[in-house]
Amino acid sequence: MTLAEKTVAARFSDVSRRSLLTGALAGGFLLTQMCDLCVAAQSARFAITEVKVGRGAPWAAPLPWLIPPRAAMEILLTGDLIDAERAERIGLVSRCTPDDELMPTALQVAADLAAGPRRAIAATKRTLNHWVRAAGPIFESSLALEMLGFFSEDAREGLDAMREKRRPKFPSSLGTET
């Protein structure tokens, strides 16, 4: 089963997926995308940082379906951190709660869902997730595009710079050095 198929299967599962978050970077962001409901601590930070090392994030293909496309574009193109309050405003997380209330809030959300009608929840989830069927081919093509860039000069420079703890100088950059 491909990563795209696993992602689609997780989204189509009748089981409701939830997470409580103290933050999610890079690959951890994928797990956030796969959850139906996310409760984040106010101190949580989120980012897809692959662009900072000259690589793409093909697994983030579903992001524009979860949050506004311009917010997705900013997150993907800059690799900058966003805080939990912004993540809640753009819809990346369901709730942002004070750090000391994270666990009780997440447990209450889980208890509320567990006490709800399973068939109705499953049917609602299936209805809301029909868009995922269209994401499969997009996800697969983004993986292919990522493989083209995975071994690029930019990717090598990004990883070298990270290893050497310096700012990368990407060969394909249009910017000027600062």
N, CA, C and O of each residue as an XYZ file, in Angstrom:
712
protein
N       0.854     -1.178      0.000
C       0.000      0.000      0.000
C       0.900      1.241      0.000
O       1.807      1.356      0.824
N       0.642      2.164     -0.926
C       1.451      3.375     -1.009
C       1.077      4.331      0.118
O       0.045      4.170      0.769
N       1.947      5.344      0.340
C       1.666      6.346      1.363
C       0.361      7.067      1.051
O      -0.420      7.360      1.956
N       0.120      7.355     -0.226
C      -1.129      8.012     -0.613
C      -2.323      7.137     -0.253
O      -3.320      7.627      0.279
N      -2.222      5.835     -0.543
C      -3.322      4.923     -0.231
C      -3.539      4.815      1.277
O      -4.679      4.745      1.735
N      -2.453      4.800      2.048
C      -2.572      4.747      3.508
C      -3.242      6.007      4.040
O      -4.070      5.942      4.949
N      -2.878      7.163      3.462
C      -3.481      8.425      3.883
C      -4.975      8.432      3.582
O      -5.787      8.826      4.419
N      -5.330      7.986      2.366
C      -6.742      7.914      1.981
C      -7.485      6.939      2.892
O      -8.592      7.231      3.345
N      -6.881      5.783      3.161
C      -7.517      4.784      4.027
C      -7.746      5.348      5.429
O      -8.798      5.118      6.026
N      -6.789      6.068      5.944
C      -6.943      6.644      7.289
C      -8.067      7.664      7.309
O      -8.860      7.697      8.250
N      -8.143      8.498      6.276
C      -9.198      9.505      6.236
C     -10.567      8.858      6.066
O     -11.554      9.370      6.594
N     -10.651      7.736      5.334
C     -11.934      7.088      5.096
C     -12.342      6.119      6.186
O     -13.459      5.603      6.160
N     -11.482      5.863      7.127
C     -11.813      4.953      8.223
C     -13.037      5.469      8.966
O     -13.202      6.676      9.148
N     -13.897      4.541      9.395
C     -15.059      4.946     10.185
C     -14.664      5.385     11.583
O     -15.449      6.021     12.287
N     -13.456      5.047     11.981
C     -12.964      5.425     13.306
C     -12.560      6.887     13.267
O     -11.823      7.315     12.377
N     -13.042      7.644     14.226
C     -12.683      9.051     14.303
C     -11.275      9.177     14.867
O     -10.966      8.597     15.908
N     -10.425      9.929     14.188
C      -9.056     10.137     14.637
C      -8.935     11.520     15.242
O      -9.386     12.513     14.672
N      -8.305     11.562     16.430
C      -8.128     12.832     17.130
C      -6.693     12.919     17.591
O      -6.012     11.904     17.733
N      -6.236     14.130     17.822
C      -4.899     14.289     18.378
C      -4.890     15.439     19.362
O      -5.677     16.380     19.254
N      -3.986     15.347     20.324
C      -3.703     16.490     21.154
C      -2.266     16.840     20.857
O      -1.405     15.962     20.803
N      -2.002     18.115     20.663
C      -0.728     18.531     20.117
C      -0.013     19.554     20.980
O      -0.601     20.502     21.502
N       1.278     19.314     21.103
C       2.146     20.327     21.689
C       3.003     20.925     20.584
O       3.874     21.755     20.845
N       2.755     20.503     19.355
C       3.437     21.028     18.183
C       3.608     19.947     17.141
O       3.553     18.759     17.457
N       3.816     20.356     15.890
C       4.032     19.387     14.811
C       4.897     20.044     13.748
O       4.531     21.069     13.173
N       6.042     19.441     13.499
C       6.943     19.941     12.463
C       7.139     18.854     11.417
O       7.122     17.662     11.722
N       7.326     19.290     10.181
C       7.649     18.394      9.070
C       6.735     17.180      9.046
O       5.522     17.344      8.921
N       7.264     15.975      9.159
C       6.466     14.757      9.067
C       5.368     14.671     10.103
O       4.329     14.066      9.840
N       5.564     15.262     11.281
C       4.517     15.277     12.302
C       3.281     16.015     11.824
O       2.172     15.777     12.303
N       3.488     16.906     10.880
C       2.384     17.653     10.281
C       1.458     16.705      9.533
O       0.246     16.922      9.498
N       2.023     15.639      8.926
C       1.216     14.653      8.209
C       0.190     14.036      9.146
O      -0.972     13.864      8.775
N       0.610     13.706     10.346
C      -0.321     13.117     11.317
C      -1.435     14.100     11.661
O      -2.587     13.701     11.831
N      -1.096     15.378     11.764
C      -2.103     16.398     12.042
C      -3.140     16.434     10.920
O      -4.339     16.536     11.179
N      -2.673     16.349      9.669
C      -3.584     16.366      8.519
C      -4.518     15.168      8.511
O      -5.639     15.268      8.010
N      -4.084     14.043      9.053
C      -4.869     12.818      8.998
C      -5.919     12.738     10.103
O      -6.799     11.878     10.058
N      -5.835     13.618     11.086
C      -6.779     13.576     12.209
C      -8.039     14.362     11.885
O      -7.999     15.371     11.182
N      -9.151     13.883     12.407
C     -10.423     14.579     12.221
C     -10.506     15.813     13.107
O     -10.982     16.865     12.681
N     -10.044     15.677     14.325
C     -10.082     16.765     15.302
C      -8.719     16.871     15.966
O      -8.110     15.857     16.308
N      -8.241     18.089     16.146
C      -6.953     18.314     16.808
C      -7.123     19.383     17.872
O      -7.662     20.458     17.608
N      -6.664     19.081     19.065
C      -6.659     20.047     20.158
C      -5.198     20.400     20.413
O      -4.377     19.517     20.660
N      -4.878     21.672     20.354
C      -3.488     22.111     20.504
C      -3.308     22.962     21.752
O      -4.184     23.745     22.121
N      -2.168     22.796     22.386
C      -1.787     23.664     23.497
C      -1.412     25.026     22.929
O      -0.893     25.112     21.816
N      -1.669     26.090     23.686
C      -1.339     27.442     23.214
C       0.134     27.594     22.860
O       0.475     28.394     21.989
N       1.002     26.853     23.508
C       2.436     26.974     23.233
C       2.873     26.181     22.004
O       4.040     26.249     21.619
N       1.971     25.437     21.385
C       2.331     24.599     20.236
C       2.747     25.459     19.045
O       2.250     26.568     18.846
N       3.663     24.919     18.271
C       4.126     25.557     17.041
C       4.053     24.514     15.932
O       4.254     23.322     16.168
N       3.763     24.982     14.719
C       3.586     24.096     13.578
C       4.385     24.621     12.392
O       4.492     25.832     12.197
N       4.945     23.709     11.601
C       5.666     24.115     10.389
C       5.903     22.915      9.502
O       6.004     21.778      9.964
N       5.988     23.197      8.220
C       6.469     22.238      7.234
C       7.767     22.852      6.727
O       7.748     23.750      5.885
N       8.871     22.376      7.231
C      10.170     23.039      7.052
C      11.000     22.528      5.885
O      12.102     23.029      5.661
N      10.510     21.549      5.137
C      11.316     20.956      4.074
C      11.867     21.974      3.081
O      12.982     21.810      2.586
N      11.100     23.026      2.785
C      11.552     24.020      1.814
C      12.833     24.713      2.286
O      13.618     25.183      1.463
N      13.047     24.778      3.580
C      14.248     25.445      4.110
C      15.519     24.645      3.847
O      16.624     25.177      3.958
N      15.369     23.376      3.500
C      16.532     22.566      3.132
C      16.457     22.136      1.667
O      17.054     21.134      1.273
N      15.723     22.900      0.870
C      15.699     22.680     -0.569
C      14.876     21.501     -1.038
O      15.082     20.998     -2.143
N      13.951     21.056     -0.215
C      13.109     19.916     -0.581
C      11.647     20.318     -0.497
O      11.293     21.294      0.164
N      10.815     19.561     -1.166
C       9.378     19.783     -1.101
C       8.756     18.879     -0.056
O       9.453     18.103      0.598
N       7.467     18.979      0.098
C       6.724     18.162      1.061
C       5.511     17.567      0.359
O       4.394     18.051      0.542
N       5.716     16.509     -0.452
C       4.599     15.958     -1.217
C       3.477     15.422     -0.348
O       2.322     15.401     -0.773
N       3.791     14.996      0.837
C       2.766     14.479      1.738
C       1.816     15.579      2.203
O       0.773     15.294      2.792
N       2.174     16.832      1.940
C       1.319     17.955      2.340
C       0.297     18.312      1.263
O      -0.399     19.320      1.386
N       0.199     17.494      0.204
C      -0.745     17.779     -0.886
C      -2.176     18.022     -0.405
O      -2.851     18.877     -0.980
N      -2.681     17.315      0.622
C      -4.062     17.572      1.066
C      -4.252     18.888      1.824
O      -5.389     19.285      2.078
N      -3.172     19.566      2.188
C      -3.285     20.760      3.035
C      -4.264     21.811      2.500
O      -5.045     22.347      3.286
N      -4.260     22.134      1.187
C      -5.211     23.150      0.701
C      -6.674     22.748      0.817
O      -7.552     23.600      0.675
N      -6.962     21.474      1.070
C      -8.343     21.057      1.306
C      -8.729     21.230      2.770
O      -9.913     21.241      3.108
N      -7.735     21.364      3.631
C      -7.992     21.474      5.070
C      -8.004     22.912      5.554
O      -8.737     23.264      6.479
N      -7.191     23.734      4.923
C      -7.091     25.144      5.313
C      -7.156     25.983      4.045
O      -7.019     25.441      2.949
N      -7.361     27.289      4.164
C      -7.420     28.125      2.963
C      -6.144     27.985      2.115
O      -5.041     27.935      2.660
N      -6.295     27.921      0.794
C      -5.141     27.719     -0.088
C      -4.001     28.724      0.112
O      -2.834     28.338      0.035
N      -4.301     29.980      0.363
C      -3.216     30.956      0.555
C      -2.458     30.706      1.852
O      -1.246     30.910      1.915
N      -3.162     30.268      2.876
C      -2.473     29.917      4.127
C      -1.589     28.691      3.892
O      -0.459     28.634      4.378
N      -2.106     27.710      3.144
C      -1.316     26.516      2.816
C      -0.076     26.909      2.022
O       1.022     26.418      2.287
N      -0.255     27.787      1.056
C       0.861     28.230      0.223
C       1.932     28.904      1.080
O       3.121     28.633      0.912
N       1.520     29.773      1.991
C       2.484     30.456      2.862
C       3.251     29.453      3.723
O       4.473     29.536      3.843
N       2.530     28.510      4.318
C       3.170     27.506      5.169
C       4.165     26.679      4.362
O       5.277     26.423      4.823
N       3.771     26.259      3.157
C       4.618     25.397      2.334
C       5.795     26.134      1.697
O       6.881     25.567      1.579
N       5.600     27.381      1.287
C       6.657     28.105      0.586
C       7.664     28.775      1.510
O       8.808     28.996      1.114
N       7.259     29.105      2.740
C       8.196     29.782      3.649
C       8.844     28.829      4.646
O       9.984     29.052      5.055
N       8.145     27.775      5.043
C       8.669     26.879      6.066
C       8.675     27.511      7.447
O       9.262     26.961      8.379
N       8.028     28.662      7.588
C       8.017     29.374      8.869
C       7.082     28.722      9.874
O       6.094     28.088      9.505
N       7.409     28.888     11.144
C       6.553     28.407     12.228
C       5.291     29.246     12.321
O       5.317     30.457     12.100
N       4.183     28.588     12.651
C       2.973     29.324     13.020
C       2.595     28.879     14.427
O       2.854     27.743     14.825
N       1.985     29.782     15.163
C       1.599     29.421     16.532
C       0.220     28.772     16.543
O      -0.488     28.763     15.536
N      -0.145     28.232     17.697
C      -1.395     27.476     17.822
C      -2.625     28.344     17.577
O      -3.615     27.869     17.021
N      -2.573     29.604     17.984
C      -3.735     30.471     17.774
C      -3.972     30.704     16.283
O      -5.117     30.709     15.831
N      -2.888     30.900     15.513
C      -3.059     31.046     14.064
C      -3.517     29.719     13.460
O      -4.359     29.706     12.562
N      -2.972     28.610     13.944
C      -3.388     27.295     13.445
C      -4.884     27.091     13.649
O      -5.551     26.498     12.802
N      -5.410     27.576     14.764
C      -6.849     27.470     15.009
C      -7.628     28.410     14.080
O      -8.664     28.026     13.538
N      -7.134     29.636     13.896
C      -7.836     30.594     13.028
C      -7.958     30.081     11.593
O      -8.990     30.279     10.952
N      -6.911     29.423     11.085
C      -6.957     28.966      9.696
C      -7.564     27.574      9.575
O      -7.751     27.083      8.461
N      -7.876     26.929     10.693
C      -8.551     25.636     10.659
C      -7.641     24.420     10.668
O      -8.110     23.302     10.454
N      -6.353     24.614     10.910
C      -5.445     23.468     10.987
C      -5.726     22.636     12.228
O      -5.638     21.409     12.194
N      -6.065     23.306     13.325
C      -6.459     22.602     14.549
C      -7.882     23.002     14.905
O      -8.340     24.092     14.561
N      -8.576     22.104     15.601
C      -9.972     22.347     15.974
C     -10.090     23.321     17.132
O     -10.968     24.183     17.159
N      -9.181     23.162     18.092
C      -9.221     23.998     19.290
C      -7.814     24.307     19.755
O      -6.893     23.503     19.606
N      -7.672     25.495     20.324
C      -6.436     25.912     20.965
C      -6.797     26.163     22.424
O      -7.728     26.913     22.719
N      -6.065     25.541     23.326
C      -6.416     25.622     24.735
C      -5.178     25.953     25.561
O      -4.065     25.644     25.137
N      -5.343     26.575     26.736
C      -4.170     26.798     27.592
C      -3.437     25.471     27.826
O      -4.058     24.411     27.908
N      -2.132     25.549     27.927
C      -1.311     24.338     28.062
C      -1.799     23.416     29.174
O      -1.871     22.201     28.987
N      -2.129     23.977     30.313
C      -2.535     23.147     31.456
C      -3.929     22.544     31.294
O      -4.341     21.710     32.100
N      -4.665     22.966     30.246
C      -5.997     22.413     29.995
C      -6.017     21.467     28.788
O      -7.075     20.968     28.404
N      -4.834     21.220     28.189
C      -4.771     20.404     26.980
C      -5.338     19.001     27.207
O      -6.240     18.576     26.485
N      -4.827     18.293     28.185
C      -5.264     16.917     28.403
C      -6.743     16.844     28.794
O      -7.477     16.045     28.212
N      -7.207     17.646     29.754
C      -8.642     17.568     30.079
C      -9.550     17.910     28.890
O     -10.595     17.287     28.706
N      -9.151     18.893     28.091
C      -9.950     19.267     26.918
C      -9.984     18.133     25.908
O     -11.050     17.786     25.400
N      -8.825     17.554     25.612
C      -8.761     16.457     24.645
C      -9.553     15.249     25.135
O     -10.239     14.595     24.349
N      -9.462     14.957     26.414
C     -10.220     13.827     26.964
C     -11.718     14.080     26.898
O     -12.489     13.150     26.660
N     -12.144     15.325     27.104
C     -13.572     15.647     27.012
C     -14.070     15.510     25.580
O     -15.160     14.986     25.345
N     -13.270     15.983     24.615
C     -13.644     15.824     23.202
C     -13.790     14.338     22.871
O     -14.759     13.932     22.229
N     -12.816     13.526     23.315
C     -12.871     12.085     23.061
C     -14.089     11.449     23.724
O     -14.753     10.602     23.128
N     -14.378     11.856     24.954
C     -15.535     11.307     25.672
C     -16.840     11.686     24.969
O     -17.748     10.864     24.849
N     -16.927     12.929     24.507
C     -18.129     13.372     23.797
C     -18.345     12.545     22.526
O     -19.468     12.136     22.229
N     -17.266     12.302     21.783
C     -17.378     11.488     20.570
C     -17.735     10.046     20.906
O     -18.576      9.439     20.242
N     -17.102      9.505     21.927
C     -17.369      8.109     22.318
C     -18.818      7.919     22.747
O     -19.390      6.846     22.551
N     -19.410      8.948     23.326
C     -20.792      8.864     23.794
C     -21.797      9.113     22.665
O     -23.001      8.927     22.841
N     -21.291      9.531     21.517
C     -22.173      9.863     20.403
C     -22.593      8.635     19.607
O     -22.081      7.538     19.832
N     -23.524      8.821     18.678
C     -24.019      7.723     17.848
C     -22.980      7.329     16.793
O     -22.715      8.096     15.867
N     -22.395      6.144     16.929
C     -21.295      5.706     16.055
C     -21.684      5.694     14.584
O     -20.903      6.129     13.738
N     -22.877      5.205     14.266
C     -23.277      5.125     12.856
C     -23.415      6.519     12.237
O     -22.979      6.752     11.110
N     -24.015      7.426     12.976
C     -24.184      8.788     12.461
C     -22.829      9.475     12.301
O     -22.602     10.186     11.322
N     -21.938      9.264     13.255
C     -20.602      9.856     13.160
C     -19.861      9.280     11.957
O     -19.228     10.022     11.207
N     -19.933      7.957     11.767
C     -19.261      7.313     10.637
C     -19.826      7.814      9.300
O     -19.070      8.086      8.367
N     -21.152      7.934      9.215
C     -21.776      8.403      7.973
C     -21.389      9.850      7.684
O     -21.111     10.211      6.541
N     -21.374     10.666      8.720
C     -20.982     12.061      8.553
C     -19.537     12.154      8.093
O     -19.204     12.935      7.201
N     -18.685     11.352      8.711
C     -17.275     11.356      8.339
C     -17.100     10.933      6.878
O     -16.327     11.552      6.147
N     -17.805      9.893      6.450
C     -17.720      9.454      5.049
C     -18.168     10.576      4.108
O     -17.527     10.827      3.087
N     -19.248     11.236      4.449
C     -19.767     12.318      3.609
C     -18.755     13.460      3.495
O     -18.497     13.961      2.400
N     -18.191     13.862      4.618
C     -17.256     14.985      4.616
C     -15.921     14.653      3.947
O     -15.222     15.556      3.488
N     -15.568     13.397      3.888
C     -14.257     13.021      3.351
C     -14.264     12.589      1.891
O     -13.275     12.029      1.418
N     -15.338     12.831      1.175
C     -15.364     12.454     -0.245
C     -14.265     13.151     -1.043
O     -13.788     12.616     -2.043
N     -13.870     14.322     -0.611
C     -12.815     15.048     -1.334
C     -11.514     14.266     -1.376
O     -10.712     14.476     -2.286
N     -11.276     13.380     -0.433
C     -10.019     12.634     -0.384
C      -9.854     11.742     -1.602
O      -8.731     11.509     -2.050
N     -10.958     11.239     -2.146
C     -10.852     10.393     -3.338
C     -10.143     11.135     -4.468
O      -9.375     10.528     -5.214
N     -10.386     12.420     -4.603
C      -9.730     13.214     -5.641
C      -8.262     13.479     -5.304
O      -7.458     13.720     -6.205
N      -7.909     13.439     -4.039
C      -6.544     13.761     -3.625
C      -5.552     12.655     -3.945
O      -4.358     12.932     -4.061
N      -5.993     11.426     -4.090
C      -5.080     10.317     -4.350
C      -4.147     10.558     -5.527
O      -2.931     10.497     -5.348
N      -4.668     10.832     -6.738
C      -3.785     11.074     -7.885
C      -2.895     12.308     -7.703
O      -1.745     12.317     -8.142
N      -3.424     13.337     -7.061
C      -2.618     14.538     -6.815
C      -1.460     14.198     -5.891
O      -0.328     14.630     -6.110
N      -1.752     13.425     -4.865
C      -0.730     13.014     -3.917
C       0.350     12.186     -4.608
O       1.540     12.396     -4.374
N      -0.062     11.246     -5.456
C       0.903     10.405     -6.171
C       1.787     11.247     -7.087
O       2.998     11.032     -7.134
N       1.203     12.206     -7.821
C       2.016     13.029     -8.713
C       2.945     13.935     -7.928
O       4.047     14.228     -8.393
N       2.533     14.390     -6.743
C       3.425     15.226     -5.939
C       4.601     14.416     -5.412
O       5.698     14.952     -5.256
N       4.389     13.130     -5.135
C       5.506     12.267     -4.719
C       6.513     12.130     -5.859
O       7.722     12.157     -5.631
N       6.013     11.983     -7.081
C       6.910     11.881     -8.237
C       7.705     13.167     -8.422
O       8.906     13.120     -8.691
N       7.054     14.303     -8.282
C       7.746     15.587     -8.399
C       8.802     15.735     -7.301
O       9.894     16.244     -7.554
N       8.481     15.295     -6.096
C       9.431     15.371     -4.994
C      10.673     14.553     -5.293
O      11.786     14.987     -4.996
N      10.498     13.371     -5.879
C      11.653     12.527     -6.184
C      12.584     13.214     -7.183
O      13.798     13.018     -7.126
N      12.033     14.016     -8.095
C      12.876     14.759     -9.027
C      13.764     15.760     -8.289
O      14.917     15.968     -8.667
N      13.228     16.376     -7.238
C      13.985     17.370     -6.492
C      14.785     16.815     -5.333
O      15.639     17.506     -4.776
N      14.520     15.582     -4.967
C      15.144     14.994     -3.781
C      16.666     14.968     -3.876
O      17.361     15.162     -2.878
N      17.177     14.727     -5.078
C      18.623     14.632     -5.263
C      19.183     15.855     -5.989
O      20.261     15.789     -6.579
N      18.456     16.962     -5.946
C      18.885     18.171     -6.639
C      20.043     18.851     -5.907
O      20.346     18.538     -4.755
N      20.675     19.781     -6.605
C      21.745     20.574     -5.986
C      21.193     21.357     -4.792
O      21.864     21.491     -3.768
N      19.975     21.869     -4.929
C      19.369     22.621     -3.824
C      19.193     21.733     -2.593
O      19.493     22.148     -1.473
N      18.705     20.509     -2.807
C      18.501     19.600     -1.677
C      19.834     19.253     -1.018
O      19.923     19.211      0.209
N      20.879     19.001     -1.827
C      22.204     18.711     -1.252
C      22.717     19.896     -0.449
O      23.229     19.728      0.657
N      22.578     21.105     -1.011
C      23.033     22.303     -0.314
C      22.244     22.519      0.975
O      22.822     22.876      2.001
N      20.928     22.305      0.929
C      20.106     22.484      2.124
C      20.517     21.548      3.243
O      20.630     21.961      4.397
N      20.740     20.285      2.904
C      21.161     19.313      3.925
C      22.569     19.597      4.426
O      22.842     19.457      5.618
N      23.480     20.002      3.513
C      24.841     20.362      3.938
C      24.805     21.547      4.898
O      25.488     21.542      5.922
N      24.013     22.556      4.565
C      23.917     23.745      5.410
C      23.344     23.399      6.778
O      23.807     23.910      7.797
N      22.342     22.536      6.800
C      21.760     22.137      8.084
C      22.806     21.394      8.920
O      22.952     21.654     10.114
N      23.519     20.485      8.295
C      24.544     19.713      8.996
C      25.670     20.619      9.515
O      26.201     20.400     10.604
N      26.028     21.647      8.715
C      27.110     22.566      9.073
C      26.618     23.759      9.892
O      27.402     24.642     10.239
N      25.313     23.783     10.201
C      24.696     24.850     11.001
C      24.961     26.248     10.409
O      25.410     27.168     11.094
N      24.665     26.358      9.122
C      24.805     27.630      8.426
C      23.587     27.860      7.546
O      22.812     26.940      7.286
N      23.430     29.087      7.094
C      22.326     29.424      6.198
C      22.628     28.854      4.809
O      23.741     29.023      4.313
N      21.656     28.177      4.167
C      21.919     27.599      2.846
C      22.038     28.667      1.763
O      21.418     29.727      1.844
N      22.845     28.365      0.751
C      22.978     29.210     -0.437
C      22.531     28.342     -1.606
O      23.345     27.667     -2.237
N      21.234     28.363     -1.890
C      20.666     27.489     -2.893
C      21.115     27.894     -4.292
O      20.966     29.056     -4.669
N      21.662     26.957     -5.071
C      22.130     27.270     -6.431
C      21.034     27.845     -7.331
O      21.323     28.667     -8.200
N      19.794     27.428     -7.138
C      18.708     27.908     -8.006
C      18.069     29.201     -7.518
O      17.145     29.703     -8.158
N      18.535     29.750     -6.405
C      17.911     30.924     -5.800
C      17.958     32.128     -6.735
O      18.965     32.369     -7.400
N      16.861     32.881     -6.780
C      16.802     34.125     -7.538
C      17.146     35.331     -6.666
O      17.339     36.439     -7.168
N      17.221     35.101     -5.354
C      17.470     36.185     -4.412
C      18.928     36.588     -4.376
O      19.800     35.933     -4.949
N      19.160     37.681     -3.689
C      20.530     38.148     -3.498
C      20.972     37.772     -2.106
O      20.143     37.625     -1.208
N      22.255     37.617     -1.917
C      22.770     37.277     -0.596
C      22.567     38.435      0.351
O      22.685     39.599     -0.033
N      22.256     38.099      1.614
C      22.075     39.138      2.626
C      23.056     38.931      3.740
O      23.072     39.701      4.700
